[in-house]
Amino acid sequence: MQTISESVDRLQNAKMNAKMNANQETELNTCLKFEIDPQTMGLLESEFTQEVLTINATHIRSVPNKPSCILGILSRRRRVYWAIDLAMLLGLQPLDQNIGLYQVILTSVQELSLALIVPKILGVVHISSDRLEQNINFVPATLRPYLKGYISEKEELSYLLKAESIVQSAILHS
């Protein structure tokens, strides 16, 4: 025979377990938020972000006969990275060539690493997976292969990029 307090305890435990299961279904992704170009916000999952830094534009050494989105190479902690104008790679407005300091996202997927150059890094955000919209039909065709989806908040769209697609882009490996 159960007492009333045992029944109440069981009910509370069941409610708590249901809440925990619901929270597990709505996964939180930690992402780096940045400008791709002045009108476009980007997100990159933190698992693909090695480091974020600001460097002088003169630290990037140009390399001839490469696609125009490849600004050159940069060296960081005994590694050499291809420096990529992310906006140009994605078919958007390229970086202003007159800026003296570059905002850099060092990203890595498996054995492939790149230095993504963007106009501005905005910080780290947490996004629940249930807020990710995956209907990208309205997005420019050049951007679609690089997108997992987008987040819409306060009249602003932030595009969640596929790091794998960026580092494996045919444009970079031609």
Buried (B, 14 or more C-beta within 10 A) or exposed (E): EEEEEEEEEEEEEEEEEEEEEEEEEEEEBEBBBBBBBEEBBBBBBEEBBBEBEEBEBEBBEEEEEBBEBBBBBBEBEEEEBBBBBBBBBBBBBBBEEEEEEBBBBBBBBEEBBBBBBBBEBBEEBEBEEEEBEEEBEEBEEEBBEBBBBBBEEEEEBBBBBBBBBBBEBEBBEE
